Amino acid sequence: MYTYSINPASIIDEAIDLSTRLSGTAFPISIFPAKIQRIIREVHECHNYPTDYIAAAILTAIAVGIGNTHLAQIKQGWMESPILYMALIGRPGANKSHPLSFAMKPFLDYDYRQNQEFEKALAKYDELMSMSRKERAESGGEQFPQEPIRKRFLVSDVTPEGLSLIHAQNKRGLCLWADELSAWFKNFNRYNNGSEEQFWLSVFSAKTTMSDRKNAKSSIFIKRPHISVIGTIQKKILNELAKGERSSNGFIDRILFVMPNLQQKARWNDKELPKDIEQEWNAIIDKLIQSECHLNEHGEIEPHILLFTEDAKKQLYEWQHHFSELCDREINDTIVSIYCKLEIYIIRFCLIIQLARWTCGECDKTCIDLLTVERAIRLTEYFKESALNVQNVLNENTLNSQQQTIVNLLPPSFTTAQAIQIAEQNGMKERTFQRFLNDNIGTLFRKEKHGEYSKINP
């Protein structure tokens, strides 16, 4: 088990997370500054939205606000931007969409205002283009007017070609907001087999993308793409996400899953959201949107580079070495792949958490400090457990009725002899069960020691 340093801030963080765990929330809201923690609590208490959903949506919104303006550098030549692929999982009526709408409202308001400005500019442009060059000169207008560009943060149903064009006009970054995430990945092969999936694999790594448009003389060239993705998905159709090559090419491992253990449907109450909560959240996102953004002579964003302090880097490396030991002991390649993606995500989390703290006035942004790294570690552990739970659901979806019955009958911890007895009582031969047990170590079962096992999701 990884151990954290003992200091006043970490003790307070642990107390906050213990309080939320007692209320049934696993998400470590202590990773956020106090202002954002209050927003999460007030939204939860007023609307009864699950805290995990609110916190995950806010985390993604902060990442979108940062975009390409800041990068975290772990060492020379290795930099990460805060690109997140986030999926909120739950049954129908679990209040997945509402927290997402709350978190993204500042961007919706911004996009709306920008669209109004764009419509005015476009009308003026069309009017000028309807004139001859001489008429434009006589009226005092530009002889060669530039077509206006619509500034925005959010996109929904769009092809990679269309998204590339929008991104080229909004180099700061975008967010694909898919209320039903299944609509996103089900459309991957609608035009070119596999090409859209490869596009999103490349975007995750911020690899340079080029798009050749039909009837265009030049290509769209995006040096460093930044497109985060967030949406909701029902637990019962999770297996759709793992279809095709997505479970083998690392695509599904790039998704951060939020799947709270909701036992009851949320009840309405009479509590009203304090008037200053939305204003506070708008101010936080607005500060990120308005943060200084330098452009070079080619019109490309010159991001601020945040290095790690020495003690922060030491802590991060110690965690990574511990995490590598988990990978060395893990025999399931799917789980190892998930762990490898989390090693990328933890650096991104560090950047998001540091900028969130700066936005709320709790620290500066000259570098990434030790407290931020410790909070990023806790957040990574949360998403590790979520990923394992999702893998368990996916494996259960592929079990036949006999296998599912045996899994249900097995106690949380069991010996080989106990398991074989349960299997034989349900018509499965010993050799068949042994193969089933070994094939599902790391997904359904965990080997504690020789002859002793436990269920990963009892």
Secondary structure, 3 states (H helix, E strand, C coil): CCCCCCCHHHHHHHHHHHHHHHCCCCCCHHHCCHHHHHHHHHHHHHHCCCHHHHHHHHHHHHHHHHHHHEEEEEECCEEECCCCEEEEEECCCCCCHHHHHHHHHHHHHHHHHHHHHHHHHHHHHHHHHCCCHHHHHHCCCCCCCCCCCCCCCEECCCCHHHHHHHHHHCCCCEEEEEEEHHHHHHCCCCCCCCHHHHHHHHHHCCCCEEEECCCCCCEEEECCCCEEEEEEEEHHHHHHHCCCCCCCCCCHHHCEEECCCCCCCCCCCCCCCCHHHHHHHHHHHHHHHCCCCEECCCCCEECEEEEECHHHHHHHHHHHHHHHHHHHHCCCHHHHHHHHHHHHHHHHHHHHHHHHHHHCCCCCCCEECHHHHHHHHHHHHHHHHHHHHHHHHHHHHCCCHHHHHHHHHCCCEEEHHHHHHHHHHCCCCHHHHHHHHHHCECCCEEEEECCEEEECCC
